[in-house]
């Protein structure tokens, strides 16, 4: 039988239970092997944060142009806030059939002033679309939270008739251990590492990249479904990835709301279908169309 070292024996039987538990937890943290743990599950694990933003992710039903009963679904984690490492992250939504083909995207800074705005053309068929903040636009600042809106332009005269979804994005920085793991890994393990770390935008973007480059990869398809299931988005996991979207007019004032101006948006109807959400960092992973 393996003998217990005198020092460990002394610690085990002389320290208070609470202190011993704390020391044990510290030892486990120091001996943590990220390369092993991050390969266990593709489920997204949201980081432990404070209270999430007030109601977001809902959708107003624009009866004038909506076809069928499905609503716009932002791909975000359940707390309505997606973390990213990127200055110019990629955003994703499921868009159902609409009679109109124009969408507006607005990103507000913490002071509620317009940080970026643009419009783009929607595809002819329903599916999952993406929009990457252009490199020419201002980059997100580390530690700042931004409020975004996506609006389908059904009625140019009355904005209350336009289906709208909203959410938040916050840029953060990786710790040293995560940076080291990312530097050593390959494209197949990137989604799991980001998902385990709670970095929504990069987790989803890297999964999308795998789905596009290797559509017949069985493991990638399983990971995709598990990821969506973990955030309550199983209903749209089988929707196609569409080649969309590119800004019609990049830069500020693209929607006629100058940089720094206050913007007003219709409040999403909380009584409509519940909507969940998701994000990604490296420029090498960001989806561009």
Beta strands, then each sheet from edge to edge (+ up, - down):
strand 1: 73-74
strand 2: 81-84
strand 3: 90-95
strand 4: 102-108
strand 5: 114-121
strand 6: 127-132
strand 7: 145-152
strand 8: 164-171
sheet 1: 1+ 3- 6+
sheet 2: 2+ 8+ 7- 4+ 5-
end
